[in-house]
């Protein structure tokens, strides 16, 4: 009875209004993809495919939010710094790094706002890529801009929750950014080359610090259908 009541309450609260046949199809496709690619980051498939070509062995990276992406990036780059706030995920990822002898990753547990400022120890334009997929995403993203070198990447997961877009993924913003910092960030990122990807469930954006970059199809910045 409690389960039925919870389901009815969710319907009345409009929590399932996005559960259209198209959304259920996209959700099923995402389930199949994530289960058949258990070592890949929880980003969109399109974003993972692009990053698999752009991340190089000599790259230095930084990420907020440890998880699948930590091991995936560590296997592909020279050095990665990963910041995590949750002790459970920290222990889980730390054990995985030890298991696979990935010694090129500094995993840091940060429970307060040092979580944001840890990137300050890097020199300006010294990072090849930054992933924002954890807490304080607006503050983290805007703080990372000057740390990324020319041609470097800023990857923001669930970007549709924060910056307005025509995305049909649930929770997508349509009118204005989620905060004044997101508004400032979106203005600054207009100068960057953007590859916005969606799977109909969530979106991942890859921003490139230069407006042009070789070997990326011009269609990459369009929404997946």
Backbone as a ProteinNet text record, in pm:
[ID]
protein_1_A
[PRIMARY]
XXXXXXXXXXXXXXXXXXXXXXXXXXXXXXXXXXXXXXXXXXXXXXXXXXXXXXXXXXXXXXXXXXXXXXXXXXXXXXXXXXXXXXXXXXXXXXXXXXXXXXXXXXXXXXXXXXXXXXXXXXXXXXXXXXXXXXXXXXXXXXXXXXXXXXXXXXXXXXXXXXXXXXXXXXXXXXXXXXXXXXXXXXXXXXXXXXXXXXXXXXXXXXXXXXXXXXXXXXXXXXXXX
[TERTIARY]
81.7	0	85.6	197.1	285.2	344.9	381	439.1	338.4	212.7	107.1	83.1	81.4	61.3	175	299.7	414.5	408	364.5	353	245.2	130.6	22.1	63.2	136.8	184.5	279.7	365.3	460.9	389	283.3	205.1	139.1	80.2	14.1	113.1	237.1	338.1	405.8	358.1	408.7	550.2	593.8	730.7	757.5	650.3	669.9	618.5	594.3	538.1	631.7	761.2	856.7	868.2	796	807.1	720.5	758.7	692.2	751.5	687.4	747.2	888.1	911.4	1044.9	1145.5	1106.5	1197	1227.8	1126.6	1148.7	1241.4	1227.2	1317.1	1460.4	1475.9	1610	1670.2	1586.3	1632.6	1679.9	1607.6	1645.1	1777.1	1791.6	1917.2	2034.3	2013.9	2119.1	2154.8	2053	2076.4	2162.6	2129.4	2206.7	2350	2366.3	2500.7	2585.7	2530.5	2609.3	2644.3	2557	2585	2683.2	2685.9	2781.1	2915.7	2923.1	3047.7	3070.5	3091.8	3099.4	3219	3318.6	3437.8	3434.8	3329.1	3322.9	3257.4	3293.7	3231.9	3081.6	3012.4	2867.9	2838.9	2887	2859.2	2777.4	2737.4	2665.5	2758.6	2701.6	2781.9	2860.2	2795.3	2861.5	2980.7	2964.1	3074	3190	3160.4	3266.4	3341.1	3268.3	3332.8	3426.9	3383.1	3467.1	3589.9	3568.9	3680.4	3781.8	3736.8	3830.5	3931	3895.6	3987.3	4067.4	4011.6	4076.3	4172.9	4149.4	4238.7	4364.4	4480.6	4608.5	4695.5	4794	4881.3	4963.7	4987.7	5067.6	4981.6	4853.4	4762.9	4764.1	4745.3	4728.6	4583.4	4513	4370.6	4332.5	4212.9	4157.5	4008.4	3955.1	3810.8	3753.6	3631.7	3552	3446.1	3450.6	3355.9	3422.3	3466	3534.6	3433.8	3475.5	3388.4	3447.4	3361.6	3409.5	3508.4	3480.8	3565.2	3708.5	3728.4	3862.1	3954.9	3911.8	3994.5	4007.3	3898.9	3898.1	3998.8	3997.8	4093.3	4235.5	4252.6	4386.7	4454.8	4377.2	4433.9	4474.9	4426.7	4447.6	4536.6	4565.7	4642	4768.9	4849.6	4975.6	4952.6	4865.2	4836.7	4697.1	4629.9	4494.8	4485.9	4423.4	4387	4235.5	4187.8	4043.9	4002.4	3900	3852.3	3712.9	3697.5	3570.4	3531.2	3399.8	3352.8	3293.4	3255.5	3184.8	3286.3	3300.8	3396.8	3374.7	3247.4	3218.8	3279.6	3251.9	3305.2	3457.2	3508.9	3654.5	3719.6	3667.2	3723.8	3707.5	3592.5	3564.9	3660.6	3678	3766.3	3912.1	3948.4	4086	4123.1	4031.2	4056.9	4074.1	3993.8	4004.2	4136.2	4180.2	4309.1	4423.1	4415.5	4517	4513	4393.3	4376.7	4440.8	4423.5	4475.2	4609	4668.9	4802.2	4810.4	4709.4	4707.9	4766.6	4896.9	4970.3	4978.8	4919.9	4926.9	4806.3	4734.7	4616.2	4628.5	4612.7	4603.5	4455.1	4407.2	4267.1	4259.1	4178.8	4172.8	4031.3	4019.3	3890.2	3879	3778.6	3760.3	3615.4	3593.5	3457.9	3403.7	3488.8	3441.6	3470.5	3472.2	3486.9	3628.7	3722.4	3853	3833.7	3719.1	3679.6	3693.3	3651.5	3655.8	3796.9	3866	3992.3	4112.8	4098.6	4213.2	4273.9	4193.7	4245.6	4338.2	4334.1	4416.9	4565.3	4601.9	4744	4806.7	4722.7	4774.2	4798	4902.1	4931.3	4825.1	4808.3	4716	4758.6	4659.5	4679.8	4777.3	4757.9	4843.8	4769	4635.9	4556.2	4503.4	4506.7	4455	4305.7	4253.9	4109.2	4065	3941.3	3878.1	3737.6	3701.5	3565.6	3495.3	3377.6	3294.4	3173.6	3173.6	3066.7	3046.1	3050.1	3034.5	2960	3006.3	2942.4	2982.9	2906.4	2940.2	2980.4	2900.6	2944.8	2967.6	2884.2	2904.9	3036.2	3064	3187.2	3310.2	3299.3	3412	3441.4	3336.1	3355.4	3418.3	3366.4	3418.5	3560.7	3592.4	3726.8	3829.5	3782.1	3874.2	3913.6	3839.5	3858	4001.2	4061.2	4196.8	4303.4	4263.7	4359.9	4374.4	4280	4280.4	4360.9	4450	4536.8	4460.4	4515.9	4455.6	4440.2	4321.9	4292.8	4247.6	4248.8	4208	4056.8	4011.9	3871.2	3811.7	3690.9	3608.7	3486.1	3470.7	3361.3	3264	3139.7	3039	2924.9	2905.5	2796.1	2666.5	2554.4	2420.5	2408.4	2476	2481.2	2341.6	2249.1	2112.3	2037.5	2085.6	2023.3	2059	2163.8	2220.5	2217.6	2233.5	2236.9	2121.6	2043.2	1928.1	1968	1880.8	1907.4	1777.1	1776.3	1657.1	1650.9	1736	1738.6	1602.2	1569.2	1445.5	1467.6	1589.6	1617	1543.1	1495.2	1422.3	1504.5	1437.8	1503.7	1578.3	1567	1641.2	1586.9	1678.4	1640.6	1608.5	1506.9	1462.3	1479.8	1482.2	1478.4	1606.5	1652.8	1772.1	1859.9	1990.1	2081.5	2039.4	2091.9	2049.6	2095.1	2195.9	2245.5	2320.4	2347.9	2428.1	2565	2623.4	2754.1	2739.3	2632.6	2609.4	2586.9	2520.5	2498.1	2630.4	2716.3	2848.9	2929.2	2924	2997.7	2950.8	2818.7	2765.8	2808.3	2820.2	2867.1	3013.4	3096	3237.9	3257.7	3173.8	3189	3140.2	3076	3037.4	3160.1	3274.5	3399	3467.9	3415.1	3474.4	3396.2	3461.7	3394	3315	3189.3	3103.1	3057.4	3072.1	3016	2913.5	2787.9	2680.4	2617.4	2619.1	2566.3	2450.1	2356.2	2241.1	2201	2145.9	2092.1	1943.4	1882.6	1741.4	1711.6	1814.4	1800.2	1877.9	1998.7	2081.3	2176.2	2247	2335.1	2475.2	2575	2713.2	2766.8	2828.9	2889.5	3041	3106.7	3252.2	3285.6	3348.4	3389.6	3539.2	3577.4	3718.3	3762.6	3875.6	3915.4	3940.7	3975.7	3987	3856.5	3820.4	3693.7	3696.4	3816.2	3826.9	3920.6	3893.6	3978.2	3972.5	4083.9	4088.9	4028	3988.8	3942.6	3813.4	3736.3	3602.6	3502.5	3407.2	3306.4	3227.9	3194.9	3119.9	2983.6	2935.8	2803.5	2807.1	2926.2	2937	2868.3	2857.9	2798.2	2647.2	2590.2	2444.9	2394	2267.9	2209	2189.9	2218.5	2185.7	2035.1	1989.8	1846.5	1809.7
-120.7	0	126.3	122.6	239	267.6	159.8	176.7	239.3	191.6	247.1	393.8	425.6	564.5	652.7	603.9	682.2	706.7	603.2	617.3	720.7	711.1	806.9	949.2	963.9	1096.7	1153.1	1066.1	1111.1	1158.2	1087	1126.5	1261.7	1278.4	1405.1	1520.8	1491	1596.5	1622.5	1555.3	1574.2	1519.9	1431.6	1380.1	1291.9	1234	1141.5	1196.7	1326.3	1382.2	1366.3	1354.9	1338.7	1192.4	1100.6	959	927.2	985.5	959.5	834.4	779.3	664.6	694.6	817.7	854.4	853.6	910.6	911.8	769.9	683.1	545	472.3	501	441.1	488.7	620.7	675.8	620.8	604.4	550.5	405.7	328.4	189.5	182.3	268.5	274.1	309	404.2	442	325.9	253.1	136	32.4	6	-91.2	-43.2	84.7	139.1	130.5	174.1	175.5	34.9	-60.4	-198.1	-267.4	-226.4	-286	-212.9	-98.5	-22	11.9	-88.3	-65.3	16.6	34.5	110.4	254.3	292.1	426	525	653.5	755.1	761.6	809.8	831.2	964.3	975.8	1088.9	1035.5	1121.2	1069	984.2	892.6	807.2	891.1	991.6	1077.5	1149.5	1200.9	1268.9	1173.2	1051.1	952.3	920.6	909.2	879.5	992.6	1116	1231.2	1237.5	1221	1229.2	1117.7	1002.1	891.9	927.3	1022.6	1068.6	1191.3	1271.8	1397.7	1386.8	1293.8	1278.6	1203.7	1263.5	1208.1	1164	1080.9	1023	1127.5	1243.6	1346.1	1451.8	1429.3	1527.3	1526.6	1647.2	1665	1705.7	1630.8	1656.5	1677.4	1731.4	1758.8	1729.8	1666.8	1642.1	1663.4	1715.7	1721.6	1613.4	1516.5	1405.6	1277.7	1194	1069.2	959.8	865.2	754.8	680.4	635.2	564.3	649	777.9	866.5	869.1	851	859.9	755.4	630.9	524.8	539.5	579.6	593.4	699.2	815.2	920.5	879.5	820.1	783.1	686.4	601.4	506.4	574.8	695.1	761	884.3	936	1060.3	1041.7	1146.3	1142.5	1152.8	1247.8	1264.3	1322.9	1275.7	1322	1354.1	1467.1	1499.1	1490.3	1408.9	1387.4	1426.5	1511.6	1560.7	1502.8	1444.4	1381.7	1425.7	1445	1488.2	1374.5	1265.1	1155.4	1047.7	1020.2	919	781.4	745.2	614.3	604.3	706.3	703.1	715.9	794.7	808.7	671.9	597.1	465.8	369.2	375.1	285	310.7	436.7	471.4	448.6	482.6	460.2	312	224.4	80.2	35.2	92.1	55.2	102	221.6	271.7	181.8	137.4	46.7	-88.3	-137.2	-267.7	-271.3	-163.1	-159.9	-87.3	-58	2	130.4	214.4	342.4	447.9	465.7	553.6	697.3	725.5	860.2	945.7	905.9	980.1	1019.7	1149.6	1198.1	1212	1124.2	1127	1198	1303.8	1388.3	1387.8	1365.9	1375.4	1514.7	1590.6	1726.9	1744.3	1768.7	1774.8	1916.8	2018.1	2155.2	2228	2361	2435.7	2436.7	2368.4	2344.7	2258.5	2191.8	2114.3	2200.4	2326.2	2416.1	2467.2	2506.3	2579.1	2492.1	2360.6	2273.5	2297.8	2345.7	2370.2	2491.9	2574.9	2695.5	2664.3	2543.9	2507.8	2487.6	2481.6	2465.7	2602.7	2611.7	2736.3	2761.7	2887.7	2923.2	2855.8	2810.2	2744.8	2627.2	2545	2427.6	2295.4	2301.2	2178.5	2153.9	2028.8	1992	1965.8	1921.6	1901	1909.1	1953.1	1959.6	1904.3	1812.3	1758.5	1813.3	1871.4	1920.9	1828.8	1745.2	1646	1614.6	1720.8	1699.8	1814.9	1858.5	1967.3	2103.6	2208.4	2347.9	2365.9	2312.1	2305.1	2441.6	2539.2	2671	2732.4	2725.3	2782.1	2706.6	2576.5	2496.9	2529.3	2532.2	2554.7	2690.2	2793.5	2927.3	2944.2	2873.4	2880.9	2810.6	2717.2	2637.8	2705.9	2808.1	2863	2905.7	2978.9	3028.6	2920.9	2808.6	2699.7	2611.1	2620.2	2535.6	2602.6	2528	2583.9	2602.6	2678.2	2694.8	2561.4	2535	2405.6	2301.2	2338.8	2246.2	2234.3	2138.3	2101.8	2129.6	2183.5	2191.9	2105.5	2000.2	1904.6	1924.2	1954.4	1974.2	1876	1788.1	1691.5	1753.7	1705.4	1756.8	1906.1	1949.6	2091.9	2149.6	2066.6	2113.8	2157.8	2117.3	2159.7	2305.2	2355.9	2482.4	2594.9	2559.8	2659.7	2632.9	2734.7	2714.4	2655.3	2569.3	2500.8	2442.6	2399.1	2332.1	2183.6	2138.5	1996.9	1949.3	1824.9	1762.8	1670.6	1667.4	1587.5	1646.1	1562.3	1611.8	1711.9	1813.2	1912.5	2018.9	2020.2	2117.3	2258.5	2352.8	2492.2	2553.5	2639.8	2698.5	2850	2917.9	3064	3130.7	3100.4	3168	3069.7	3099.5	3010	2989.9	2884.9	2842.2	2935.6	3019.6	3110.9	3224.1	3332.1	3439.4	3391.2	3295.9	3243.4	3167	3087.4	3017	3116.5	3226.6	3327.9	3389	3421.3	3473.7	3371.3	3246.8	3140.3	3120.7	3119.8	3097.2	3208.7	3331.3	3442.4	3423.2	3381.7	3359.6	3242.7	3140.9	3021.8	3043.5	3155.1	3185.9	3205.2	3232.1	3249.5	3115.6	3009	2876.2	2797.3	2697.9	2606	2505.7	2485.5	2399.8	2276.1	2161.8	2036	1992	2013.8	1982.5	1850.4	1753.9	1621.9	1587.7	1511.1	1468.3	1326.9	1255.1	1121.9	1114.4	1230.2	1234.3	1211.6	1177	1158.6	1267.5	1292.1	1398.6	1446.5	1556.5	1617.1	1636.6	1628.6	1659.6	1757.7	1865.3	1962.8	1955.7	1963.6	1972.1	2107.4	2193.2	2324.7	2322.5	2375.9	2382.1	2527.4	2554.7	2693	2773.3	2707.3	2775.1	2756.7	2852	2843.8	2742	2705.3	2603.8	2494.7	2375	2261.2	2159.7	2103.6	2008.5	1874.4	1803.6	1665.2	1650.6	1757.6	1747.3	1782.2	1696.8	1722.2	1846.8	1926.4	2048.4	2018.2	1899.4	1862.7	1824.4	1816.9	1769.7	1861.4	1990.8	2084.1	2082.3	2008.1	1998.8	1891.3	1898.8	1801.5	1667.7	1559.5	1427	1411.9	1339.7	1315.8	1179
0	0	0	75.5	79.8	-56.8	-129.6	-262.2	-357.6	-349.5	-435.6	-402.3	-271.6	-230	-280.3	-268.6	-313.9	-464.5	-538.3	-683.6	-719.1	-651.1	-677	-641.2	-529.2	-489.1	-593.2	-649.4	-751	-876.1	-912.7	-1030.3	-1006.4	-887	-855.3	-849.5	-810.6	-802.1	-936	-1041.7	-1178.6	-1196.3	-1105.5	-1109.9	-1230.7	-1288.4	-1399.4	-1531.9	-1539.2	-1662.3	-1781.8	-1756.6	-1867.2	-1911.8	-1846.4	-1880.1	-2002.8	-2114.8	-2242	-2305	-2409	-2478.5	-2528.8	-2577.2	-2625.8	-2512.3	-2396.3	-2282.1	-2234.8	-2227.5	-2184.9	-2280.9	-2410	-2510.3	-2487.4	-2467.2	-2443.4	-2314.9	-2214	-2086.4	-2102.9	-2182.5	-2206.3	-2283.5	-2383.8	-2459.7	-2368.6	-2277.6	-2184.1	-2092.4	-2047.3	-1961.8	-2034	-2159.2	-2236.5	-2256.7	-2285.7	-2309.3	-2183.1	-2070.4	-1947.7	-1900.1	-1924.5	-1883.4	-1977.5	-2103.3	-2197.2	-2197.8	-2128.8	-2116.9	-1968.9	-1884.8	-1740.1	-1694.4	-1781.3	-1742.7	-1792.4	-1862.2	-1920.9	-1823.7	-1835.5	-1747.9	-1765.8	-1662.2	-1669.3	-1738.6	-1860.2	-1947.7	-2065	-2157.6	-2273.2	-2359.3	-2433.4	-2521.7	-2621.6	-2677.8	-2776.1	-2713.7	-2591.3	-2522.9	-2499	-2456.6	-2433.8	-2561.9	-2671.8	-2800.2	-2841.7	-2821.6	-2857.3	-2766.9	-2636.8	-2541.8	-2562.9	-2607.7	-2631.5	-2740.4	-2827.3	-2932.3	-2888.6	-2798.3	-2762.2	-2644.7	-2552.9	-2438.2	-2483	-2456.3	-2501.6	-2383.8	-2414.1	-2312.2	-2237	-2298.9	-2231.9	-2162.1	-2152.3	-2094.7	-1941.1	-1884.9	-1741.5	-1718.2	-1633.4	-1613.8	-1468.3	-1450.5	-1317.5	-1323.5	-1218.3	-1216.1	-1077.4	-1075.1	-953.3	-963.7	-871.4	-873.1	-919.7	-825.2	-860	-891.7	-974.3	-1012.4	-1129.8	-1219	-1337.8	-1416.7	-1424.3	-1505	-1454.3	-1323.3	-1265.3	-1325.1	-1325	-1380.7	-1532.1	-1596.3	-1742.4	-1787.2	-1721.6	-1755.7	-1718	-1600.1	-1553.9	-1649.7	-1712.9	-1809.4	-1939.9	-1962.5	-2091.8	-2086.3	-1967.4	-1959.9	-1876.7	-1872.9	-1798.2	-1648.6	-1608.1	-1465.9	-1447.6	-1342.8	-1311	-1162.8	-1133	-995	-984.6	-891.1	-875.4	-734.7	-725.2	-596.1	-568.5	-450.4	-412.1	-271.2	-248.3	-117.1	-34.6	-100.8	-34.6	7.8	138.4	184.8	122.7	99.9	39.3	-100.6	-184.1	-319.8	-319.5	-226.7	-217.1	-193.1	-96	-64.1	-180.7	-245	-357.4	-473.7	-509.2	-620.8	-583.7	-459.3	-414.3	-425.1	-382.5	-390	-534.8	-624.8	-766.7	-826.6	-790	-838.3	-791	-665.3	-612.3	-683	-705.7	-770	-907.5	-983.6	-1120.3	-1130.6	-1013.8	-1008.4	-1091.1	-1077.4	-1147.7	-1054.1	-1065.5	-974.4	-1024.2	-1138.5	-1195.6	-1158.3	-1054.2	-1010.8	-864.3	-836.5	-699.4	-664.6	-578.4	-535.4	-401.2	-394.6	-275.7	-219.1	-87.9	-19.5	41.4	0.5	49.7	93.2	221	275.3	288.4	276.2	286.9	156	159.9	35.6	-19.9	50	-13.1	-137.1	-142.6	-261	-386.5	-377.9	-493.4	-517.4	-410.7	-424.4	-456	-453.6	-480.1	-618.7	-711.5	-845.4	-849.2	-744.6	-741.4	-735.8	-695.8	-687.7	-825.3	-928.3	-1064.9	-1127.8	-1207.7	-1277.4	-1383.7	-1420	-1526.4	-1657.6	-1732.4	-1861.6	-1852.6	-1750.1	-1731.8	-1748.1	-1753.8	-1760	-1901.7	-1942.7	-2075.2	-2072.3	-1959	-1948.4	-1803.2	-1784.7	-1652.8	-1666.7	-1578.7	-1573.3	-1450.9	-1470.6	-1361.3	-1349.4	-1244.3	-1228.1	-1079.5	-996.6	-853.7	-789.6	-673.5	-600.6	-656.8	-617.2	-647.9	-794.9	-884.3	-1024	-1086.8	-1051.5	-1110.3	-1063.3	-930.9	-877.5	-927.7	-938.3	-988.3	-1134.9	-1214.7	-1358	-1386.5	-1323.1	-1352.9	-1298.4	-1191.9	-1134.2	-1222.6	-1302.5	-1384.7	-1515.3	-1557.2	-1691.7	-1719.8	-1626.4	-1653.5	-1631.8	-1573.3	-1552.3	-1676.3	-1767.9	-1887.9	-1997.3	-2059.3	-2163.1	-2293.8	-2383.4	-2514.5	-2584.8	-2636.1	-2696.5	-2596.4	-2466.1	-2361.9	-2351.3	-2269.6	-2262.5	-2124.9	-2124.8	-2004	-2028.8	-1949.2	-1965.2	-1849.3	-1879.5	-1775	-1796.9	-1698.9	-1710.3	-1657.9	-1709.6	-1674.3	-1702.4	-1807	-1840.5	-1862.3	-1907.8	-1935.9	-1810.4	-1692.4	-1568	-1533.3	-1595.2	-1550.7	-1654.2	-1781.9	-1887.8	-1984.1	-2019.6	-2108.7	-2242.9	-2293.7	-2420.3	-2473.6	-2600.2	-2653.2	-2619.6	-2528.2	-2492	-2443.3	-2478.2	-2432.6	-2312.6	-2260.9	-2141.7	-2021.7	-1929.4	-1812.3	-1731.7	-1680.5	-1597.3	-1673.5	-1805.9	-1885.9	-1864.7	-1853.4	-1836	-1971	-1973.3	-2100	-2106.7	-1992.8	-1996.4	-1949	-1829.4	-1779.4	-1703.2	-1692	-1618.9	-1474.3	-1414	-1280.8	-1169.1	-1192.8	-1090.8	-1159.8	-1087.4	-1147.1	-1194.1	-1121.8	-1164.6	-1295.6	-1308.3	-1435.1	-1548.3	-1518.6	-1620.8	-1666.7	-1571.6	-1602.9	-1682.3	-1636.8	-1703.5	-1847.2	-1867.3	-2002.5	-2097	-2046.4	-2129	-2168.1	-2071.7	-2101	-2197.5	-2184	-2267.3	-2410.7	-2436.4	-2574.1	-2663.1	-2601.3	-2675.4	-2701.6	-2645.4	-2659.8	-2764.8	-2821.6	-2913.7	-2830.2	-2861.8	-2780.3	-2855.7	-2791.3	-2839.8	-2735.8	-2764.7	-2669.2	-2710.9	-2621.9	-2654.6	-2562.4	-2613	-2533.2	-2571.6	-2475.7	-2503.8	-2472.8	-2447.5	-2415.7	-2269.5	-2192.4	-2048.4	-1974.6	-2022.2	-1967.6	-2076.6	-2049.2	-2148.2	-2091.6	-2178.5	-2143	-2245.9	-2198.7	-2290	-2279.3	-2393.8	-2400.2	-2462	-2383.1	-2431.8	-2459.9	-2575.6	-2615.3	-2609.5	-2547.1	-2521.4	-2648.7	-2756.5	-2884.9	-2960.5	-3040.7	-3112.3	-3225.3	-3271.5	-3375.7	-3328.2	-3371	-3336.3	-3449.2	-3483.3	-3593	-3553.8	-3658.1	-3643.4	-3562.8	-3551.8	-3493	-3601.1	-3624.1	-3726.3	-3691.3	-3789.9	-3764.1	-3704.9	-3726.8	-3674.7	-3527.7	-3468.2	-3330.5	-3231.8	-3265.4	-3172.2	-3177.4	-3269.7	-3278.7	-3184	-3154.7	-3064.9	-3137.2	-3061.9	-3114	-3121	-3216.1	-3229.9	-3172.8
[MASK]
+++++++++++++++++++++++++++++++++++++++++++++++++++++++++++++++++++++++++++++++++++++++++++++++++++++++++++++++++++++++++++++++++++++++++++++++++++++++++++++++++++++++++++++++++++++++++++++++++++++++++++++++++++++++++++++++++

